[in-house]
Amino acid sequence: MTAAVELLNVSKIFRSQSQTTHALNDVTLKVEAGEVCCFVGPSGSGKSTCLRTINGLETITRGSVKIFGESYSGQSSAHLLRRKTAMIFQRFELFPHLNALENVALVPHLRCGLNRTDATAKARQLLARVGLKEHCEKYPRMLSGGQQQRVAIARALAVEPQILLCDEPTSALDPELVEEVLQLLRSIAETGMTMIIVTHEMRFAKQVSKNCFFFDAGKLIESGPTPTLLSQPDHPRLKEFLSSLDKH
């Protein structure tokens, strides 16, 4: 069976006049269709950069990225492959001048070609699904952080992606709002959606993901089944990372 996502020897190098940074260094990994996995590691380890390469938001220096067996090659190919993915960002990225309904409806209208009536009806259904049926007409500034992130999740689901990419979806939330977003992501994971989640929430990773990938300094250091990786790590750097989390 063709993997949903496959990275082979992927490197990403950022260059400036003063320095060269290896954001990704020879990363190879595979995520199967229907699998939920998590990218974990310290800040600046490369996990978010890796996530962004999967839908072409970040170009790569060398290697290959495949979505269901197809590589990004040229703008036309990238456009088609991005239709198979949707991304949830750390800071919601909602349009402040549009209300919740309009934020969600815009994507299926512009990206999927639905007329405005059908796109709006679809958006209303999705907002109900994420528990925001009564908040359709509210603008982002009128919503809590957790509610804004749920609008962003509804917007991502509006394109009916085959792969849902989540870049630290709770990192910008107040602690009391984290659980409501994690619960929604758990419910999505239970539908069989292929999901790749960058997270610092180890408890959540254990609950929802089949496999975990640990990044450090741009390298994929260790990967494997989540219960084993997070409970019985082999690599000293992963042991150190998990120990540091236990102290907080």
C-alpha positions in Angstrom: 0.0 0.0 0.0 1.3 3.5 -0.9 2.2 5.6 2.1 0.2 8.8 2.7 3.4 10.7 3.4 7.0 9.7 2.6 10.1 11.8 3.1 13.4 10.5 1.7 16.7 12.1 2.8 15.1 15.5 3.1 17.3 18.5 4.0 16.4 22.1 4.4 19.1 24.7 4.7 18.6 28.4 5.5 21.5 30.6 4.5 22.2 34.2 5.4 25.3 36.3 5.2 26.4 35.4 8.7 25.4 31.7 9.0 24.0 28.5 7.5 21.3 26.7 9.4 20.3 23.1 8.8 16.7 23.2 9.7 16.3 19.6 8.5 19.2 17.2 8.0 18.7 14.1 6.0 15.2 13.2 7.3 13.6 10.0 6.2 10.2 8.9 7.5 6.9 7.4 6.4 3.3 7.8 7.5 0.6 5.3 6.4 -2.9 6.2 5.3 -5.3 6.5 8.3 -2.4 6.7 10.8 -2.2 9.4 13.5 1.4 10.3 14.4 3.1 13.0 16.4 6.3 15.0 15.8 7.9 15.8 19.2 11.1 17.6 20.2 12.5 20.8 21.7 11.8 24.2 20.2 13.8 24.7 17.0 14.3 21.0 16.5 12.9 21.1 12.9 9.5 19.4 13.6 7.4 22.3 12.4 9.7 22.9 9.3 9.2 19.2 8.5 5.5 19.5 8.8 5.5 22.6 6.4 7.4 20.6 3.8 4.6 18.1 3.6 2.2 20.6 2.0 4.8 22.6 0.2 4.7 25.7 2.5 8.4 25.2 2.8 10.6 24.1 -0.1 13.4 21.6 0.5 17.1 21.8 -0.4 17.4 18.2 -1.3 15.6 14.9 -1.0 12.0 14.1 -1.9 8.6 14.5 -0.4 5.8 12.3 -1.6 2.1 12.5 -1.0 0.3 9.2 -1.8 3.3 8.4 -4.0 3.4 11.7 -5.9 6.3 14.1 -5.6 6.1 17.9 -5.6 7.4 18.9 -9.0 6.4 22.3 -10.4 3.6 24.6 -9.4 0.8 22.6 -11.1 1.8 19.4 -9.2 2.1 21.3 -5.9 -1.4 22.8 -6.4 -2.9 19.4 -6.9 -1.0 17.8 -4.0 -2.0 20.6 -1.6 -5.7 19.7 -2.2 -5.0 16.5 -0.3 -3.7 18.3 2.8 -5.0 20.9 5.2 -3.1 22.7 7.9 -4.0 24.0 11.4 -1.6 26.6 12.6 -0.4 27.7 16.0 -2.0 31.1 15.9 -5.3 30.3 14.1 -4.6 32.6 11.1 -8.2 33.7 10.8 -9.2 36.7 8.7 -10.2 39.4 11.3 -12.6 41.1 9.0 -14.7 38.0 8.4 -17.0 36.3 10.9 -16.6 32.6 11.8 -19.0 31.4 9.1 -17.3 33.5 6.4 -13.8 32.3 7.5 -14.8 28.7 7.0 -16.9 29.2 3.9 -14.2 31.1 2.0 -12.0 28.0 1.6 -14.4 25.6 -0.1 -15.6 28.5 -2.2 -12.2 29.6 -3.5 -10.3 26.3 -3.3 -12.9 23.7 -4.1 -15.2 25.7 -6.4 -18.4 25.5 -4.4 -20.9 28.3 -5.0 -21.4 30.6 -2.1 -24.7 29.1 -1.0 -23.3 25.6 -0.8 -20.0 26.7 0.8 -21.9 28.6 3.4 -24.2 25.6 4.2 -21.1 23.4 4.5 -19.4 25.9 6.8 -22.5 26.1 9.0 -22.5 22.3 9.3 -18.8 22.2 10.2 -19.1 24.9 12.8 -21.9 22.9 14.4 -19.6 19.9 14.4 -16.9 21.7 16.3 -19.4 23.1 18.8 -19.8 26.6 17.5 -23.3 26.5 16.0 -24.3 29.6 18.1 -21.2 31.6 17.2 -21.3 31.6 13.4 -21.8 35.4 13.1 -19.1 36.3 15.6 -15.8 37.8 14.5 -12.5 36.4 15.7 -12.0 39.2 18.2 -15.3 38.2 19.9 -14.2 34.5 20.4 -11.9 32.9 22.9 -8.6 31.4 21.8 -10.1 27.9 22.0 -13.1 29.0 19.9 -10.8 30.6 17.3 -8.8 27.4 17.0 -12.0 25.4 16.6 -13.0 27.8 13.7 -9.5 27.1 12.2 -10.1 23.3 12.6 -13.5 23.7 10.9 -11.9 25.6 8.1 -9.2 22.9 7.6 -11.9 20.2 7.4 -13.9 22.2 4.9 -11.6 21.1 2.1 -12.2 17.4 3.0 -8.4 16.7 3.2 -6.9 13.3 3.1 -4.2 14.4 5.5 -4.6 16.9 8.4 -1.5 18.7 9.5 -1.5 20.3 13.0 1.3 22.6 14.0 1.3 22.9 17.8 -2.5 23.6 17.8 -2.6 24.3 21.5 0.6 26.3 22.0 -1.1 29.7 21.7 -4.0 28.8 24.1 -4.4 29.6 27.8 -4.1 26.3 29.8 -7.8 26.1 30.6 -8.6 26.2 26.9 -6.2 23.5 25.8 -8.3 20.5 26.7 -11.3 21.6 24.5 -9.1 21.7 21.4 -7.4 18.4 22.3 -10.8 16.7 22.7 -11.9 17.9 19.3 -8.7 16.6 17.7 -9.2 13.2 19.4 -12.6 13.0 17.9 -11.2 13.7 14.4 -8.5 11.1 14.9 -11.2 8.5 15.7 -12.7 9.0 12.2 -9.7 7.5 10.5 -8.2 10.7 9.2 -4.5 10.6 8.5 -3.1 13.2 10.9 0.4 14.5 11.7 0.5 16.6 14.8 3.4 18.7 16.1 2.9 18.8 19.9 4.5 19.3 23.3 1.5 17.6 24.9 3.0 14.1 25.6 -0.2 12.8 27.3 -2.2 13.8 24.2 0.4 12.1 22.0 0.1 8.9 23.9 -3.7 9.0 23.7 -4.1 9.6 20.0 -1.0 8.6 18.0 0.2 5.3 16.8 3.8 6.4 16.1 6.0 9.3 17.3 9.0 10.9 15.6 11.5 12.7 17.8 13.5 15.6 16.3 16.5 17.4 17.6 18.8 19.9 15.8 17.2 19.3 12.5 17.6 15.5 12.7 15.1 12.7 13.2 16.8 11.1 16.2 14.4 8.3 17.1 11.0 7.0 16.0 8.7 4.2 16.8 5.4 3.1 18.4 4.3 6.0 20.7 3.8 4.0 24.0 7.3 2.5 23.6 9.1 5.6 22.4 7.7 7.8 25.2 7.9 5.3 28.0 11.1 3.4 27.1 13.3 5.7 24.9 16.6 4.4 23.6 18.4 7.5 22.6 20.0 9.6 25.4 18.8 12.8 23.9 15.2 11.7 24.0 15.6 10.5 27.5 16.9 13.9 28.4 14.1 15.7 26.6 11.4 13.6 28.4 13.1 14.1 31.7 13.0 17.9 31.3 9.3 17.7 30.6 8.7 15.8 33.8 10.3 18.5 35.8 7.8 21.1 34.6 
